C-alpha cells in the first residue's frame, strides 16, 4: 500500500496529466482508507480551481470585508524576504 507521502506526490504529479490505471487504482485504494489524504486531495482540487479562475479573469475580486496589505506592509515583507535570501524576483 502507498504511504501518505507517496499519495501526496502522485496526486500532485497527476495534476499535469492522467495517471496510468494501476497508479489510479493504488491511489483510490489508499483514499478509501485515509481521511487525511482525502482532505489533501480536496484542498488541491480547490486550489487548482481557484488558480484557473484567477488565470482566466486576470484579476482577483476581493470580498468587501476582506482587507489587503498596505504598501508599507508589502514593502516590509519584501525587505525581510530579500534579507533572508528569498527574493521573489529570483523566482520569476
VMD Tcl script that builds the backbone (N, CA, C; Angstrom):
set m [mol new atoms 276]
animate dup $m
set s [atomselect $m all]
$s set {name element resname resid chain x y z} {
  {N N UNK 1 A 0.842 -1.187 0.000}
  {CA C UNK 1 A 0.000 0.000 0.000}
  {C C UNK 1 A 0.885 1.247 0.000}
  {N N UNK 2 A 0.410 2.280 -0.642}
  {CA C UNK 2 A 1.148 3.532 -0.720}
  {C C UNK 2 A 1.133 4.265 0.619}
  {N N UNK 3 A 2.196 4.997 0.884}
  {CA C UNK 3 A 2.223 5.855 2.071}
  {C C UNK 3 A 1.516 7.172 1.731}
  {N N UNK 4 A 1.178 7.920 2.761}
  {CA C UNK 4 A 0.535 9.224 2.551}
  {C C UNK 4 A 1.445 10.153 1.750}
  {N N UNK 5 A 2.735 10.092 2.039}
  {CA C UNK 5 A 3.694 10.929 1.322}
  {C C UNK 5 A 3.707 10.573 -0.165}
  {N N UNK 6 A 3.681 9.290 -0.478}
  {CA C UNK 6 A 3.661 8.852 -1.872}
  {C C UNK 6 A 2.376 9.297 -2.562}
  {N N UNK 7 A 1.251 9.167 -1.863}
  {CA C UNK 7 A -0.033 9.585 -2.435}
  {C C UNK 7 A -0.013 11.080 -2.731}
  {N N UNK 8 A 0.496 11.864 -1.803}
  {CA C UNK 8 A 0.579 13.306 -1.998}
  {C C UNK 8 A 1.397 13.626 -3.242}
  {N N UNK 9 A 2.530 12.965 -3.394}
  {CA C UNK 9 A 3.391 13.194 -4.552}
  {C C UNK 9 A 2.694 12.781 -5.851}
  {N N UNK 10 A 2.091 11.611 -5.858}
  {CA C UNK 10 A 1.428 11.101 -7.059}
  {C C UNK 10 A 0.259 11.997 -7.453}
  {N N UNK 11 A -0.554 12.391 -6.470}
  {CA C UNK 11 A -1.701 13.256 -6.764}
  {C C UNK 11 A -1.223 14.598 -7.306}
  {N N UNK 12 A -0.166 15.121 -6.729}
  {CA C UNK 12 A 0.394 16.383 -7.212}
  {C C UNK 12 A 0.877 16.244 -8.655}
  {N N UNK 13 A 1.585 15.184 -8.932}
  {CA C UNK 13 A 2.069 14.938 -10.295}
  {C C UNK 13 A 0.916 14.707 -11.274}
  {N N UNK 14 A -0.174 14.129 -10.790}
  {CA C UNK 14 A -1.302 13.824 -11.672}
  {C C UNK 14 A -2.017 15.086 -12.146}
  {N N UNK 15 A -1.727 16.214 -11.532}
  {CA C UNK 15 A -2.336 17.465 -11.964}
  {C C UNK 15 A -1.881 17.828 -13.380}
  {N N UNK 16 A -0.728 17.310 -13.787}
  {CA C UNK 16 A -0.166 17.618 -15.097}
  {C C UNK 16 A -0.582 16.634 -16.179}
  {N N UNK 17 A -1.196 15.538 -15.807}
  {CA C UNK 17 A -1.603 14.559 -16.803}
  {C C UNK 17 A -2.289 13.373 -16.155}
  {N N UNK 18 A -2.766 12.473 -16.979}
  {CA C UNK 18 A -3.503 11.319 -16.481}
  {C C UNK 18 A -2.540 10.247 -15.990}
  {N N UNK 19 A -2.884 9.653 -14.851}
  {CA C UNK 19 A -2.086 8.567 -14.283}
  {C C UNK 19 A -2.395 7.254 -14.997}
  {N N UNK 20 A -1.405 6.358 -15.028}
  {CA C UNK 20 A -1.699 5.007 -15.524}
  {C C UNK 20 A -2.749 4.350 -14.623}
  {N N UNK 21 A -3.521 3.429 -15.166}
  {CA C UNK 21 A -4.637 2.842 -14.410}
  {C C UNK 21 A -4.173 2.207 -13.114}
  {N N UNK 22 A -2.994 1.595 -13.099}
  {CA C UNK 22 A -2.501 0.938 -11.888}
  {C C UNK 22 A -2.258 1.958 -10.767}
  {N N UNK 23 A -1.662 3.105 -11.113}
  {CA C UNK 23 A -1.428 4.154 -10.122}
  {C C UNK 23 A -2.754 4.731 -9.620}
  {N N UNK 24 A -3.691 4.961 -10.540}
  {CA C UNK 24 A -5.014 5.462 -10.129}
  {C C UNK 24 A -5.656 4.501 -9.144}
  {N N UNK 25 A -5.567 3.206 -9.423}
  {CA C UNK 25 A -6.150 2.195 -8.543}
  {C C UNK 25 A -5.491 2.241 -7.165}
  {N N UNK 26 A -4.164 2.315 -7.124}
  {CA C UNK 26 A -3.444 2.343 -5.854}
  {C C UNK 26 A -3.800 3.592 -5.042}
  {N N UNK 27 A -3.893 4.735 -5.726}
  {CA C UNK 27 A -4.251 5.980 -5.027}
  {C C UNK 27 A -5.680 5.895 -4.508}
  {N N UNK 28 A -6.594 5.447 -5.333}
  {CA C UNK 28 A -8.000 5.345 -4.908}
  {C C UNK 28 A -8.158 4.388 -3.732}
  {N N UNK 29 A -7.425 3.303 -3.747}
  {CA C UNK 29 A -7.480 2.347 -2.637}
  {C C UNK 29 A -7.017 3.021 -1.348}
  {N N UNK 30 A -5.928 3.753 -1.434}
  {CA C UNK 30 A -5.425 4.468 -0.262}
  {C C UNK 30 A -6.452 5.494 0.216}
  {N N UNK 31 A -7.044 6.220 -0.738}
  {CA C UNK 31 A -8.004 7.270 -0.371}
  {C C UNK 31 A -9.262 6.713 0.293}
  {N N UNK 32 A -9.613 5.472 -0.012}
  {CA C UNK 32 A -10.769 4.860 0.636}
  {C C UNK 32 A -10.561 4.723 2.143}
  {N N UNK 33 A -9.292 4.615 2.551}
  {CA C UNK 33 A -8.990 4.364 3.958}
  {C C UNK 33 A -8.395 5.563 4.691}
  {N N UNK 34 A -7.990 6.592 3.990}
  {CA C UNK 34 A -7.228 7.667 4.626}
  {C C UNK 34 A -7.955 9.013 4.503}
  {N N UNK 35 A -8.521 9.445 5.607}
  {CA C UNK 35 A -9.252 10.714 5.633}
  {C C UNK 35 A -8.330 11.912 5.409}
  {N N UNK 36 A -7.110 11.834 5.908}
  {CA C UNK 36 A -6.168 12.947 5.745}
  {C C UNK 36 A -5.835 13.162 4.265}
  {N N UNK 37 A -5.610 12.092 3.552}
  {CA C UNK 37 A -5.308 12.217 2.124}
  {C C UNK 37 A -6.539 12.640 1.331}
  {N N UNK 38 A -7.712 12.210 1.754}
  {CA C UNK 38 A -8.940 12.684 1.108}
  {C C UNK 38 A -9.034 14.205 1.227}
  {N N UNK 39 A -8.731 14.715 2.417}
  {CA C UNK 39 A -8.770 16.158 2.656}
  {C C UNK 39 A -7.727 16.877 1.800}
  {N N UNK 40 A -6.522 16.288 1.696}
  {CA C UNK 40 A -5.468 16.874 0.886}
  {C C UNK 40 A -5.892 16.961 -0.576}
  {N N UNK 41 A -6.525 15.912 -1.091}
  {CA C UNK 41 A -6.979 15.913 -2.479}
  {C C UNK 41 A -8.040 17.002 -2.691}
  {N N UNK 42 A -8.969 17.131 -1.751}
  {CA C UNK 42 A -9.993 18.188 -1.868}
  {C C UNK 42 A -9.339 19.569 -1.865}
  {N N UNK 43 A -8.338 19.758 -1.011}
  {CA C UNK 43 A -7.653 21.044 -0.946}
  {C C UNK 43 A -6.904 21.335 -2.242}
  {N N UNK 44 A -6.265 20.328 -2.811}
  {CA C UNK 44 A -5.558 20.515 -4.079}
  {C C UNK 44 A -6.539 20.858 -5.203}
  {N N UNK 45 A -7.684 20.203 -5.209}
  {CA C UNK 45 A -8.701 20.495 -6.221}
  {C C UNK 45 A -9.221 21.921 -6.060}
  {N N UNK 46 A -9.425 22.343 -4.810}
  {CA C UNK 46 A -9.874 23.712 -4.549}
  {C C UNK 46 A -8.848 24.719 -5.065}
  {N N UNK 47 A -7.571 24.493 -4.755}
  {CA C UNK 47 A -6.522 25.412 -5.196}
  {C C UNK 47 A -6.404 25.447 -6.715}
  {N N UNK 48 A -6.531 24.300 -7.349}
  {CA C UNK 48 A -6.454 24.251 -8.812}
  {C C UNK 48 A -7.615 25.028 -9.434}
  {N N UNK 49 A -8.813 24.851 -8.890}
  {CA C UNK 49 A -9.982 25.580 -9.387}
  {C C UNK 49 A -9.806 27.083 -9.185}
  {N N UNK 50 A -9.324 27.466 -8.015}
  {CA C UNK 50 A -9.102 28.891 -7.732}
  {C C UNK 50 A -8.055 29.469 -8.674}
  {N N UNK 51 A -6.996 28.723 -8.931}
  {CA C UNK 51 A -5.946 29.204 -9.829}
  {C C UNK 51 A -6.473 29.358 -11.247}
  {N N UNK 52 A -7.317 28.434 -11.687}
  {CA C UNK 52 A -7.903 28.551 -13.029}
  {C C UNK 52 A -8.778 29.792 -13.132}
  {N N UNK 53 A -9.583 30.018 -12.101}
  {CA C UNK 53 A -10.450 31.206 -12.111}
  {C C UNK 53 A -9.631 32.481 -12.155}
  {N N UNK 54 A -8.585 32.532 -11.348}
  {CA C UNK 54 A -7.736 33.713 -11.326}
  {C C UNK 54 A -7.057 33.894 -12.679}
  {N N UNK 55 A -6.574 32.802 -13.248}
  {CA C UNK 55 A -5.886 32.873 -14.530}
  {C C UNK 55 A -6.790 33.294 -15.669}
  {N N UNK 56 A -8.060 32.933 -15.597}
  {CA C UNK 56 A -8.971 33.270 -16.695}
  {C C UNK 56 A -9.451 34.712 -16.631}
  {N N UNK 57 A -9.534 35.286 -15.423}
  {CA C UNK 57 A -10.008 36.660 -15.312}
  {C C UNK 57 A -8.874 37.661 -15.279}
  {N N UNK 58 A -7.710 37.211 -14.815}
  {CA C UNK 58 A -6.572 38.109 -14.735}
  {C C UNK 58 A -6.613 39.040 -13.545}
  {N N UNK 59 A -7.648 38.944 -12.750}
  {CA C UNK 59 A -7.731 39.791 -11.564}
  {C C UNK 59 A -8.451 39.054 -10.450}
  {N N UNK 60 A -8.213 39.507 -9.254}
  {CA C UNK 60 A -8.851 38.913 -8.085}
  {C C UNK 60 A -9.917 39.877 -7.595}
  {N N UNK 61 A -11.115 39.364 -7.390}
  {CA C UNK 61 A -12.187 40.174 -6.836}
  {C C UNK 61 A -12.233 39.921 -5.347}
  {N N UNK 62 A -11.972 40.953 -4.571}
  {CA C UNK 62 A -11.957 40.811 -3.126}
  {C C UNK 62 A -13.340 41.029 -2.549}
  {N N UNK 63 A -13.628 40.272 -1.540}
  {CA C UNK 63 A -14.870 40.478 -0.796}
  {C C UNK 63 A -14.763 41.837 -0.114}
  {N N UNK 64 A -15.839 42.622 -0.054}
  {CA C UNK 64 A -15.752 43.956 0.547}
  {C C UNK 64 A -15.161 43.961 1.953}
  {N N UNK 65 A -15.399 42.918 2.727}
  {CA C UNK 65 A -14.898 42.889 4.096}
  {C C UNK 65 A -13.449 42.410 4.159}
  {N N UNK 66 A -12.937 41.923 3.042}
  {CA C UNK 66 A -11.576 41.396 3.019}
  {C C UNK 66 A -10.586 42.536 2.839}
  {N N UNK 67 A -9.563 42.533 3.666}
  {CA C UNK 67 A -8.574 43.593 3.610}
  {C C UNK 67 A -7.346 43.141 2.839}
  {N N UNK 68 A -6.634 44.108 2.283}
  {CA C UNK 68 A -5.366 43.818 1.633}
  {C C UNK 68 A -4.251 44.483 2.428}
  {N N UNK 69 A -3.048 44.064 2.168}
  {CA C UNK 69 A -1.908 44.667 2.855}
  {C C UNK 69 A -1.673 46.080 2.350}
  {N N UNK 70 A -1.238 46.940 3.252}
  {CA C UNK 70 A -0.862 48.292 2.835}
  {C C UNK 70 A 0.439 48.208 2.052}
  {N N UNK 71 A 0.754 49.259 1.313}
  {CA C UNK 71 A 2.004 49.290 0.561}
  {C C UNK 71 A 3.200 49.203 1.499}
  {N N UNK 72 A 3.076 49.814 2.662}
  {CA C UNK 72 A 4.173 49.783 3.633}
  {C C UNK 72 A 4.406 48.348 4.142}
  {N N UNK 73 A 3.321 47.645 4.447}
  {CA C UNK 73 A 3.447 46.271 4.928}
  {C C UNK 73 A 4.038 45.381 3.838}
  {N N UNK 74 A 3.594 45.564 2.611}
  {CA C UNK 74 A 4.138 44.788 1.491}
  {C C UNK 74 A 5.630 45.048 1.339}
  {N N UNK 75 A 6.034 46.299 1.465}
  {CA C UNK 75 A 7.451 46.652 1.349}
  {C C UNK 75 A 8.264 46.022 2.471}
  {N N UNK 76 A 7.725 46.021 3.700}
  {CA C UNK 76 A 8.430 45.406 4.822}
  {C C UNK 76 A 8.609 43.905 4.607}
  {N N UNK 77 A 7.579 43.243 4.131}
  {CA C UNK 77 A 7.659 41.809 3.872}
  {C C UNK 77 A 8.691 41.524 2.789}
  {N N UNK 78 A 8.674 42.305 1.716}
  {CA C UNK 78 A 9.628 42.123 0.631}
  {C C UNK 78 A 11.060 42.324 1.127}
  {N N UNK 79 A 11.271 43.326 1.964}
  {CA C UNK 79 A 12.593 43.581 2.530}
  {C C UNK 79 A 13.053 42.390 3.364}
  {N N UNK 80 A 12.160 41.849 4.198}
  {CA C UNK 80 A 12.501 40.706 5.037}
  {C C UNK 80 A 12.826 39.466 4.193}
  {N N UNK 81 A 12.065 39.251 3.128}
  {CA C UNK 81 A 12.333 38.114 2.245}
  {C C UNK 81 A 13.689 38.252 1.582}
  {N N UNK 82 A 13.996 39.456 1.126}
  {CA C UNK 82 A 15.296 39.678 0.478}
  {C C UNK 82 A 16.432 39.469 1.460}
  {N N UNK 83 A 16.264 39.939 2.686}
  {CA C UNK 83 A 17.308 39.771 3.700}
  {C C UNK 83 A 17.506 38.297 4.045}
  {N N UNK 84 A 16.441 37.527 3.951}
  {CA C UNK 84 A 16.521 36.097 4.264}
  {C C UNK 84 A 17.019 35.290 3.074}
  {N N UNK 85 A 17.256 35.960 1.938}
  {CA C UNK 85 A 17.734 35.259 0.751}
  {C C UNK 85 A 16.628 34.638 -0.056}
  {N N UNK 86 A 15.408 35.113 0.130}
  {CA C UNK 86 A 14.247 34.568 -0.596}
  {C C UNK 86 A 13.616 35.633 -1.471}
  {N N UNK 87 A 14.410 36.290 -2.255}
  {CA C UNK 87 A 13.901 37.360 -3.112}
  {C C UNK 87 A 12.916 36.804 -4.124}
  {N N UNK 88 A 11.639 37.218 -4.080}
  {CA C UNK 88 A 10.648 36.701 -5.044}
  {C C UNK 88 A 11.035 36.970 -6.481}
  {N N UNK 89 A 11.799 38.033 -6.750}
  {CA C UNK 89 A 12.200 38.347 -8.115}
  {C C UNK 89 A 13.128 37.265 -8.682}
  {N N UNK 90 A 13.812 36.529 -7.808}
  {CA C UNK 90 A 14.693 35.459 -8.249}
  {C C UNK 90 A 13.917 34.276 -8.807}
  {N N UNK 91 A 12.631 34.191 -8.477}
  {CA C UNK 91 A 11.814 33.033 -8.867}
  {C C UNK 91 A 10.918 33.308 -10.057}
  {N N UNK 92 A 11.036 34.440 -10.650}
  {CA C UNK 92 A 10.172 34.771 -11.793}
  {C C UNK 92 A 10.795 34.367 -13.102}
}
mol reanalyze $m
mol bondsrecalc $m
mol representation Tube
mol addrep $m
